[in-house]
Structure formats: C-alpha cells, structure tokens
Amino acid sequence: MNIFSSIRKAFSQYTWDLAYGEYREDIFRNGIEWKNLHILKNPYKTKWFADPFILDVTDEKIIFLVEEFDSGVNRGRIAKIAANRQTQTIEDCKIILDLPTHLSFPAIYREDNNIFVHPENSASGKSTMYRYDVENDKFVDPIVVSELPLVDAIIRIEAGVYKMYATQIPDAGGKKLIVLESDKLTGSYKQILTIEFDRREARMAGAFVETSEGIFRPAQDCNRDYGEAILFYKGKDVVYRQKPGNWKYEGLHTFNKKNGFFVIDLKVYNYPFIHQSLKVVKGLINK
C-alpha cells in the first residue's frame, strides 16, 4: 500500500446519520427536499445507527427500529431508539436483539394485532423472524422463515400470497434479486424466481411503497460503492436516483415510510472535508 492509499484509508472511516421528513408521493419522481430534512443529532460517542424502520410516531417523538453499531461491540445489533421531534435529537436507545452474529435491517410487519420483525442475519446462514412483545419490549417466538443467508429481505402480499424479495451472500450487493413465497407471513419461504439486473441494483433499500401512480421499489445502488445512493424502481425502470443533497454526505441506502413521514440513513465520513479533498487529489492524479 502506497503512502497516498494509507492516508486515504485513515481518513475514510465512516458512520451513518439518520434523517426524516414529511412524506410526499412526488419524492419518487422529484426526490427528497433537502432543506426540509431533519437530520438527527446523535449523542452517543461510540454508537451509530442505520437501516431505520419507523415503529411509531407521536406528537413529541418518532420511534425507530434500527441497526445499532457500537465500536465496543463491533457488530450490528437491533435497537429501538426514540427521537425528539422538537430538538431533533436521539434521546433513548434500547437493545432489543443481540446475537453473536451481525444483525441489521429490522423490517417491520403488522398482522392480526401482532408486530413481527424480520432482521437481516445472513451471518448466521439462515433467516429468522420474531414477534415483537410490545408490553415487555422484546423479540419472542423466533421462527426460521428460510434456510438461505438472505440479505435485506422485504415481504409483501401479492394476490393473497406472501412474497419475499432479497439478495443473498456472498453477493449481497449484486445483480440478482431472488423471490421466495409462502402462504403465511411467518413462512417457511421457498425460492420461486430470480430476477437479474444489468447493474448491481438488486439489493432492497426498504419496503415497497404503494402510491396512486403504482408500486415503487427502493433499491441500493451498489455499482461503485456500498450505500452510494437509493434507486426508486417502478417495474424494471429506475424513475429517480436519490443522492445526498449535501457535500458532507457520501451516500444513503435505506428509505422507509409510515404515518406521513419517511426516514433515511446518510453515510458520513469522520473527516468529510479531508476525505472529499483526497478524492479530488486522486482524480487529478489519475487523469
């Protein structure tokens, strides 16, 4: 490794910020209005949060399930966090699920007065769903819904059938989106189809969104880098490519909505100005 690469690596460590805003259907055509985005302040010195799903919204707070990453633990865990809507600050963090293997992307489903959470845990070699015991604030009744190492899976009902869309390791950010189905939410799911894309844009970036114009699929743009941007697919076509609207941020890779709000995560380098400057220098050198 040359000196330039060593310096760039040292200044290329990054974390994630969470941000939310009021949901509008034209986001999928025109993008997020950056000036109206609320970027949450994170008071935790060793933690960052990503892969947000909205659990609840009140007049005072927004509650999320997220991937929590603590540098002292060095793996993802699933946490419930509360953000104060007045101060735009994360005020509380409670670990809900902690396993020996990395956890992320806690997709939320509601059915028959129950809340189910399906986190990504491909490092375990399988895919497990949990019922969320709201009264005791914990995940219970784990059930293996697939024996595949699925990544960022999303389930939706189509013609009375539960269909799951996911990628899988070892090519989580690749070109192949696999489709599985089941006759019930909690599975088990069997693979029925593989959808192949021309580019590395298969990986899910959040739940499907139904609008008056049709159904949109948030996908991760993984062509040059992990978490570079979100693509809003309508069918097989990309309608909009959502990039960060501020030089400080390098990418984003999750979009979810509920109760009139949306939430995203933003990739931020520890030394954003230095990182961007090094990118410019590298570009000039490689010309």
C-alpha positions in Angstrom: 0.0 0.0 0.0 1.5 3.4 -1.0 1.5 6.5 1.2 -1.5 8.1 -0.5 -3.6 4.9 -0.1 -2.6 4.7 3.6 -3.6 8.3 4.2 -6.8 7.9 2.4 -7.7 4.8 4.4 -7.0 6.6 7.6 -9.4 9.4 6.7 -12.0 7.1 5.1 -13.7 5.8 8.3 -17.4 6.5 8.2 -20.6 6.2 10.2 -24.3 6.9 9.5 -26.7 9.7 10.4 -30.5 9.3 10.5 -32.8 11.8 9.0 -36.6 12.1 8.5 -39.1 14.3 6.8 -42.7 14.6 5.7 -43.6 12.0 3.1 -44.9 13.1 -0.3 -45.7 10.9 -3.3 -43.6 13.1 -5.6 -40.4 12.0 -3.8 -40.2 9.1 -6.2 -40.2 11.4 -9.2 -38.6 14.6 -7.9 -36.5 13.4 -4.9 -36.3 14.5 -1.3 -36.3 18.2 -0.5 -33.1 18.5 1.4 -34.0 21.8 3.1 -36.9 20.2 4.8 -35.0 17.2 6.1 -34.4 16.8 9.8 -31.0 15.3 10.5 -31.0 13.7 13.9 -28.3 14.6 16.4 -26.6 11.5 17.9 -25.4 12.0 21.5 -23.8 8.6 21.7 -20.0 8.8 21.2 -19.4 5.1 20.3 -22.7 4.3 18.5 -24.1 4.9 15.1 -27.5 3.9 13.7 -28.6 2.8 10.2 -31.2 0.7 8.4 -34.1 2.6 10.0 -37.8 1.4 10.0 -40.5 3.6 11.7 -42.2 1.8 14.6 -44.4 4.6 15.8 -45.0 8.4 15.5 -46.4 10.7 18.3 -46.6 14.5 18.5 -43.4 14.5 20.5 -41.3 11.6 19.2 -40.6 9.2 16.3 -39.7 5.7 17.4 -37.5 3.6 15.1 -36.1 0.1 15.0 -32.6 0.3 13.6 -29.2 -1.4 13.3 -27.2 -0.2 16.2 -23.4 -0.4 15.8 -21.2 0.2 18.9 -17.5 0.3 18.4 -17.0 -1.5 21.7 -19.1 -4.4 20.4 -18.1 -4.3 16.8 -21.2 -6.0 15.3 -24.7 -4.8 14.5 -27.5 -5.2 17.0 -31.2 -4.3 16.7 -32.2 -1.4 18.8 -35.3 0.7 19.5 -34.5 4.4 19.5 -36.6 7.5 20.2 -36.1 10.8 18.5 -37.4 14.1 20.0 -39.2 16.0 17.3 -38.6 19.3 18.9 -34.8 19.0 19.5 -34.2 16.6 16.6 -32.1 14.5 18.9 -31.9 10.8 19.6 -32.9 10.6 23.3 -33.1 6.9 24.1 -31.5 3.6 22.8 -32.6 0.2 23.9 -31.0 -3.0 22.5 -33.8 -5.3 21.6 -31.9 -8.2 19.9 -28.2 -9.1 20.4 -26.8 -12.2 18.9 -23.2 -13.5 18.4 -23.6 -12.7 14.6 -24.2 -9.3 12.9 -27.8 -8.0 12.8 -29.2 -5.2 10.6 -32.3 -4.1 8.6 -35.2 -4.8 11.0 -38.1 -4.9 8.6 -41.4 -4.5 10.5 -44.8 -6.2 9.6 -48.2 -5.9 11.3 -50.7 -8.7 11.1 -53.7 -9.8 13.3 -52.8 -7.2 16.0 -49.2 -8.6 16.2 -46.0 -6.9 15.2 -43.4 -9.1 13.6 -39.8 -8.1 12.9 -37.6 -9.8 10.3 -33.9 -8.6 10.7 -31.1 -9.4 8.4 -28.8 -12.0 9.9 -27.1 -13.6 6.9 -24.0 -14.2 9.0 -26.0 -17.0 10.8 -26.6 -18.8 7.5 -30.4 -18.5 7.8 -33.2 -16.0 8.1 -35.3 -15.7 11.3 -38.4 -13.7 12.1 -39.6 -12.7 15.6 -42.8 -11.5 17.2 -42.4 -8.2 19.0 -43.7 -8.4 22.5 -44.6 -4.7 22.9 -45.6 -4.9 26.6 -42.2 -6.4 27.6 -40.3 -4.6 24.8 -38.5 -7.7 23.4 -38.5 -10.1 20.5 -40.0 -13.5 21.2 -41.0 -16.7 19.3 -38.2 -16.9 16.8 -39.0 -18.8 13.7 -36.7 -19.7 10.8 -38.5 -18.5 7.6 -35.8 -19.5 5.2 -32.6 -21.6 5.3 -30.9 -19.2 2.9 -28.5 -16.5 4.0 -30.8 -13.7 2.9 -29.8 -10.0 2.9 -32.2 -7.1 3.4 -35.4 -9.1 2.8 -38.7 -7.4 2.2 -42.1 -9.2 2.2 -45.3 -8.1 0.5 -48.7 -9.7 -0.2 -49.4 -10.3 -3.9 -52.7 -11.9 -4.9 -53.0 -13.4 -1.5 -49.5 -14.9 -1.5 -46.6 -13.7 0.7 -43.6 -12.9 -1.5 -40.2 -12.1 -0.1 -37.6 -10.2 -2.1 -33.9 -10.4 -1.1 -30.4 -10.8 -2.2 -28.1 -13.3 -0.5 -24.5 -13.7 0.4 -21.8 -14.0 -1.0 -23.1 -11.4 -3.5 -25.4 -9.2 -1.3 -24.9 -6.1 -3.4 -25.1 -7.8 -6.8 -27.4 -8.1 -9.8 -29.6 -11.0 -8.6 -32.8 -10.4 -6.7 -34.4 -13.6 -5.5 -38.1 -14.1 -5.0 -39.5 -16.5 -2.4 -43.1 -17.2 -1.5 -45.2 -18.6 1.3 -48.9 -19.0 2.2 -48.3 -17.2 5.5 -46.2 -14.3 6.8 -44.1 -16.5 9.1 -43.2 -18.9 6.3 -41.5 -21.1 5.5 -40.5 -19.4 2.2 -39.4 -21.3 -0.9 -37.5 -19.7 -3.7 -39.5 -19.4 -7.0 -37.7 -16.9 -9.1 -34.5 -15.0 -9.7 -34.7 -11.5 -11.3 -31.4 -10.4 -12.8 -30.5 -6.8 -13.4 -27.9 -5.4 -15.8 -26.2 -3.5 -13.0 -25.6 -4.0 -9.3 -29.0 -2.7 -8.2 -30.9 -5.7 -6.9 -30.5 -5.2 -3.2 -33.5 -3.9 -1.3 -33.3 -0.4 0.3 -36.6 -0.6 2.2 -40.2 -1.7 1.9 -42.2 -1.4 -1.3 -44.3 1.8 -1.4 -47.8 1.8 -2.9 -48.8 5.2 -4.5 -51.5 6.5 -6.7 -49.1 6.0 -9.6 -48.2 2.4 -8.8 -45.7 0.5 -6.7 -42.2 1.7 -6.2 -39.2 -0.5 -5.0 -36.4 1.3 -3.2 -33.1 -0.4 -4.2 -29.5 0.2 -3.3 -27.1 1.5 -5.9 -24.1 -0.7 -5.3 -22.3 -0.2 -8.7 -19.3 1.7 -7.4 -19.6 1.5 -3.7 -21.9 0.1 -1.0 -24.6 2.6 0.0 -23.9 5.1 -2.7 -27.5 6.0 -3.5 -31.1 4.8 -3.5 -32.8 4.0 -6.7 -36.6 4.2 -7.0 -37.7 1.4 -9.3 -41.1 1.2 -10.9 -41.3 -2.2 -12.5 -38.0 -2.6 -14.3 -37.3 1.1 -14.7 -35.4 3.5 -12.5 -37.6 6.5 -12.0 -35.2 8.5 -9.7 -31.8 8.2 -8.2 -31.7 9.7 -4.8 -28.2 11.0 -3.7 -27.3 13.1 -0.7 -28.0 16.8 -1.0 -25.0 17.9 1.0 -21.3 17.6 0.3 -20.8 16.3 3.8 -22.6 13.0 3.0 -21.2 10.3 0.7 -24.3 8.1 0.3 -27.5 6.6 1.6 -29.0 3.2 1.5 -32.4 3.0 3.3 -35.8 4.6 2.7 -38.9 3.7 4.6 -42.2 5.5 5.4 -45.1 5.4 7.9 -47.8 7.7 9.3 -46.9 10.6 6.9 -43.2 10.5 7.5 -40.2 8.9 5.8 -36.8 8.1 7.2 -33.3 7.6 5.6 -29.8 7.0 6.7 -26.8 9.0 5.5 -23.2 7.9 5.1 -20.9 10.4 6.7 -17.1 10.2 6.9 -15.4 11.1 10.2 -13.3 13.7 8.3 -15.6 14.7 5.4 -13.6 17.7 4.2 -10.3 15.8 4.2 -12.0 12.8 2.5 -13.5 14.9 -0.2 -10.2 16.7 -0.8 -8.4 13.4 -1.1 -10.9 12.2 -3.7 -10.2 15.3 -5.7 -6.5 14.8 -5.5 -6.8 11.2 -6.5 -9.0 12.2 -9.5 -6.3 14.7 -10.6 -3.5 12.1 -10.3 -5.5 9.5 -12.3 -6.2 11.9 -15.2 
